[in-house]
Amino acid sequence: MVELVKAELDRSTPASAGDPGAQGACVKPTSSRSDLAGCPLVTIGLPVFNGAATLGAALETLVQQDYPNLQIIVSDNASTDGTLAICERFAQRDARIRLIRKPVNEGAVANFRTVLDAADSPYFMWAAADDYWYPRFISRLLPALENDPAAGVAMCAVDRRLPDGSVFDTIRFSGDKDPNGKGHLWLLSKILSGAKYNLFIYGLFRTTLLQRAMRYFPEVLGGDRQFICQMALACRFAYVDEILLTRTHQTKNAGAYLEEMARKGILRQQLLSLLTMVLRSNVIPWWRKLCLPAALLKYLAFGIRQKHSVNLNMIKNLARALYLSPRSFLALIAVFFAAGLVAWRLAVTGVVSTEWSLGALLFPGLLVAAVLLLRRWIIHSQKSVAREVFDNAQELRRRSDEMQKEMQKEMRYLSDTLLHPELVASREKGNLLSNHAVERVEKHSKVVAFVRNLEESRIREVYLQELFPGIEAQSVPIGAINELTGHANKTDMLYVTAVAKHVGAAKMFEFGTYMGRTTFHLAHNNPAGQVFTLNLPPEHDPRYAPYLGVLFKGREEEARITQVHSDSREFDTTPYRQQFDFVFVDGDHSYELVKNDTRKAFELLKPGGVIMWHDYAPKSDGLVRFFKEFSQDTPLFRIRSTCLLVYIDGVDVMKRELGSLPRSLELEYRQSNPYLVESLYHS
């Protein structure tokens, strides 16, 4: 589950200009304070305790919110694992994060109060260390809250997953559950009916209202539902019908809740807590408190259902086994119970004999049981046939999908190999080709081999903006495009320097200096950063010695560049281990040396850092073969239409939800033409 939203950061499409829910939202990331005049400050409160396993991924999705004017307050409740180190690392990386450290554990509710009390913004939301937010969570909820002055909290649909990442369910409040514009008693009734409105506690609140209401937070089992009852009587709810939040559903916690609920005296404590909260609350008008008796009765009924959920589930399972509804099953039991009482009464009063009363009760019972069992057998047989038909249809659909994928692959291979059919045919007949034609055929054969390797690797192809949302706003010197040399890797160098800047790399390492073009631009684009660059010693090949680092020599950036002269096979990483936020590997491209440089790149990388490799292309056969093997255990991203591979520490490549791309004619054309062969260079 830690990897879930890393793999799925934003599958929602951008709101159109006509979308009323998007009006008023500030969604363009910016660092200029003057541009934030129309964007009210939003505070995210993250109370944490021993959540190191999931905290990094949760924080990653919070800092990638596309709403520009926010602050994140993290309160560490005296954690004993690596939670504090993760918080400190993110706080150093992002100035919007403020860290509060507690010397002793004060309890969960006190920690929730801590982050709320520290907020000085108009809007506030709580976050949990094992949940994940889509980039547009705030920018979609804030307009819904601002457009309804009577609303005190806004929430979205919620995707709930198990810790292993599998889907548990999806919670939507649409249709007859839609709270938009609904009255307070309607909201209270829905909450007390058992609907999951307690999830609104992780919505976007008006801070002042929330701070006043939080004084009376019920510290009992199910306190979140009772707290939302208070909010329902104090304000209206706003709802956006989009999945913008993924919550981790802990089944063991749900089981523990039901066990605790079954304990003697718990329901009485809950009723007393609800009564006290509503009466003392200063955010609920006095006339709405008059509904308290009805609310207590409904909460009592809800609590009894939870308290006896095990028995109710047993009845449901028995009814389901006989293909009856629970009500029909209970009605049948009630009829037989009543008949048994009548028979017993008749036998006791002597109206009929005991044998006759037992027979009169037993014969219809056996008849009904036989009918029910026969009915169950017929329905079960029908369902088995239907299931078999469905399974066959699913198997046919699966085979059809596999065949379609194979056809797509073959179409792609055919489009590759038949691009120059006359050359291939001529070579097969008599090899009567010019040297130029032979080179073209061999070059294209490399491309085909490269595509096959790529498809057999665990390398996920993405666009840069999908992987790093907001990177298009980064400014990169045009010198990085390397125009004078005539190389085709203009996009690659722009992307490398932009990624290093986007992730805020303070310390960077480069394998392969040569003239120092990438070295210079990494230093130039990160004015506060340090760059270490490794290359063979000048005496190794005197022909190249005059060119090593020539593009940064004498520049002011040279003061922040450290040259390391060594064969990378002999380079000792011990003094540099886990010190670098960004590592760029662009040295020798043979299988063995790429393997060596990759292993050492991982030794240099800090937790949460980024590694990029260059020249993943048809010309680099050894490099391509290595990454086909390496990616089986460590999947990687490939930036489309480039020779770049990317590794992001802590990110599950295959599950990460990608950011959305702006709509364009080219993107629509590519989506409508799946057989379009991507252009490849460096082949």
Secondary structure as UniProt FT lines:
FT   TURN            2..3
FT   HELIX           4..7
FT   TURN            17..18
FT   HELIX           20..22
FT   TURN            23..24
FT   HELIX           33..36
FT   TURN            37..38
FT   STRAND          42..48
FT   HELIX           52..63
FT   STRAND          70..76
FT   HELIX           83..93
FT   TURN            95..96
FT   STRAND          97..101
FT   HELIX           108..117
FT   STRAND          123..126
FT   TURN            129..130
FT   STRAND          132..133
FT   TURN            135..136
FT   HELIX           137..146
FT   TURN            149..150
FT   STRAND          151..161
FT   TURN            163..164
FT   STRAND          167..171
FT   HELIX           175..177
FT   TURN            180..181
FT   HELIX           184..192
FT   TURN            193..194
FT   HELIX           197..202
FT   STRAND          204..206
FT   HELIX           207..213
FT   HELIX           214..216
FT   TURN            221..222
FT   HELIX           223..234
FT   STRAND          236..248
FT   HELIX           251..261
FT   TURN            264..265
FT   HELIX           266..280
FT   HELIX           286..291
FT   HELIX           292..307
FT   HELIX           309..321
FT   TURN            322..323
FT   HELIX           326..348
FT   TURN            349..350
FT   HELIX           354..417
FT   HELIX           421..430
FT   HELIX           435..456
FT   TURN            457..458
FT   STRAND          459..462
FT   HELIX           464..467
FT   TURN            469..470
FT   HELIX           471..473
FT   HELIX           478..481
FT   HELIX           483..485
FT   HELIX           490..502
FT   TURN            503..504
FT   STRAND          507..511
FT   TURN            514..515
FT   HELIX           517..525
FT   TURN            527..528
FT   STRAND          530..535
FT   HELIX           538..540
FT   TURN            542..544
FT   HELIX           545..547
FT   TURN            548..554
FT   HELIX           556..560
FT   STRAND          561..565
FT   TURN            568..570
FT   HELIX           574..576
FT   TURN            577..578
FT   STRAND          580..585
FT   HELIX           591..604
FT   STRAND          605..613
FT   TURN            618..619
FT   HELIX           621..633
FT   STRAND          636..639
FT   TURN            640..641
FT   STRAND          645..648
FT   TURN            649..650
FT   TURN            653..655
FT   HELIX           665..672
FT   TURN            674..675
//
